[in-house]
Amino acid sequence: MQKKKARRRSATVPRAVALQKTVHRKPASHGKGECRHVPWGTVPLEDLNELLQRQFVVGQEIMLARVLLKKGCIVPEHSHSNEQLTYILEGALKFWIDGRELVVNAGEVLTIPSNMPHKAEALEDTVDLDVFSPPRADWINKTDQYLRGAK
């Protein structure tokens, strides 16, 4: 009878799983990257057209953009190899994406996979934070003509 109890007990106790060496992390690169504190007030506000402005901060493998859209601003359909997270701080954006229309309101997040075509319209004056990984080279190099002609 004691053997049966022992078997039951061992059957209910989870086995330890060795996880060492299953997660690969790059060694700390203190010489390559830098920690920065960046108040938005110190980042130049770029006017792309009369309805669209932006600011952005670039890290080694990520970019954070603060985008200001006036009501009626259209961001034309486009796609990019960068994964994107859009967090609406104020206002609302209507998206056409993945064959559907959806409205993203203040306090909501939209994830956009890389290479997925999407279009947006500001339903009211809107402030959004966009996160891109990797950083958008076309924004950094100012070759994003699809935004500069948008209205």
KAQUISUL-V642661 format. One record per pair of residues at least 4 apart in sequence whose C-alpha atoms are under 8 Angstrom apart, sorted by sequence separation. I is the first residue (numbers start at 1). J is the second residue. If there is no record, write none. Layout:
# KAQUISUL-V642661
I|J / I|J
This chain:
# KAQUISUL-V642661
1|5 / 2|6 / 3|7 / 4|8 / 5|9 / 6|10 / 7|11 / 8|12 / 9|13 / 10|14 / 19|23 / 29|33 / 30|34 / 38|42 / 39|43 / 48|52 / 49|53 / 58|62 / 59|63 / 69|73 / 88|92 / 96|100 / 97|101 / 104|108 / 112|116 / 122|126 / 132|136 / 136|140 / 137|141 / 138|142 / 139|143 / 144|148 / 145|149 / 146|150 / 38|43 / 47|52 / 48|53 / 58|63 / 88|93 / 96|101 / 97|102 / 104|109 / 138|143 / 139|144 / 47|53 / 48|54 / 57|63 / 58|64 / 95|101 / 96|102 / 104|110 / 138|144 / 46|53 / 47|54 / 56|63 / 57|64 / 94|101 / 95|102 / 45|53 / 46|54 / 56|64 / 57|65 / 94|102 / 95|103 / 45|54 / 46|55 / 56|65 / 94|103 / 95|104 / 45|55 / 55|65 / 56|66 / 93|103 / 94|104 / 44|55 / 54|65 / 55|66 / 92|103 / 93|104 / 43|55 / 54|66 / 55|67 / 92|104 / 93|105 / 43|56 / 54|67 / 92|105 / 43|57 / 53|67 / 54|68 / 91|105 / 92|106 / 40|55 / 52|67 / 53|68 / 90|105 / 91|106 / 52|68 / 53|69 / 88|104 / 90|106 / 52|69 / 88|105 / 89|106 / 90|107 / 51|69 / 52|70 / 88|106 / 89|107 / 98|116 / 38|57 / 51|70 / 87|106 / 88|107 / 97|116 / 98|117 / 51|71 / 87|107 / 88|108 / 97|117 / 98|118 / 51|72 / 52|73 / 87|108 / 88|109 / 97|118 / 51|73 / 87|109 / 96|118 / 97|119 / 86|109 / 87|110 / 95|118 / 96|119 / 85|109 / 86|110 / 95|119 / 96|120 / 85|110 / 86|111 / 95|120 / 85|111 / 86|112 / 94|120 / 95|121 / 33|60 / 84|111 / 85|112 / 93|120 / 94|121 / 83|111 / 84|112 / 93|121 / 94|122 / 83|112 / 84|113 / 93|122 / 94|123 / 83|113 / 84|114 / 92|122 / 93|123 / 82|113 / 83|114 / 91|122 / 92|123 / 93|124 / 82|114 / 83|115 / 91|123 / 92|124 / 81|114 / 82|115 / 91|124 / 92|125 / 93|126 / 80|114 / 81|115 / 91|125 / 92|126 / 79|114 / 80|115 / 90|125 / 91|126 / 79|115 / 80|116 / 90|126 / 91|127 / 79|116 / 80|117 / 89|126 / 90|127 / 79|117 / 88|126 / 89|127 / 90|128 / 78|117 / 79|118 / 88|127 / 89|128 / 77|117 / 78|118 / 88|128 / 89|129 / 77|118 / 78|119 / 87|128 / 88|129 / 76|118 / 77|119 / 86|128 / 87|129 / 76|119 / 77|120 / 86|129 / 87|130 / 75|119 / 76|120 / 86|130 / 74|119 / 75|120 / 85|130 / 86|131 / 74|120 / 75|121 / 84|130 / 85|131 / 74|121 / 84|131 / 85|132 / 73|121 / 74|122 / 84|132 / 72|121 / 73|122 / 83|132 / 84|133 / 71|121 / 72|122 / 82|132 / 83|133 / 71|122 / 72|123 / 82|133 / 83|134 / 70|122 / 71|123 / 72|124 / 82|134 / 69|122 / 71|124 / 82|135 / 70|124 / 71|125 / 82|136 / 70|125 / 71|126 / 69|125 / 70|126 / 68|125 / 69|126 / 68|126 / 69|127 / 68|127 / 67|127 / 68|128 / 66|127 / 67|128 / 66|128 / 67|129 / 66|129 / 67|130 / 65|129 / 66|130 / 64|129 / 65|130 / 64|130 / 65|131 / 64|131 / 63|131 / 64|132 / 78|146 / 62|131 / 63|132 / 62|132 / 63|133 / 76|146 / 62|133 / 63|134 / 75|146 / 76|147 / 61|133 / 62|134 / 63|135 / 75|147 / 61|134 / 62|135 / 63|136 / 61|135 / 76|150 / 60|135 / 75|150 / 59|135 / 74|150 / 75|151 / 58|135 / 73|150 / 74|151 / 73|151 / 72|151 / 49|147 / 48|147 / 49|148 / 52|151 / 48|148 / 49|149 / 51|151 / 48|149 / 49|150 / 50|151 / 49|151
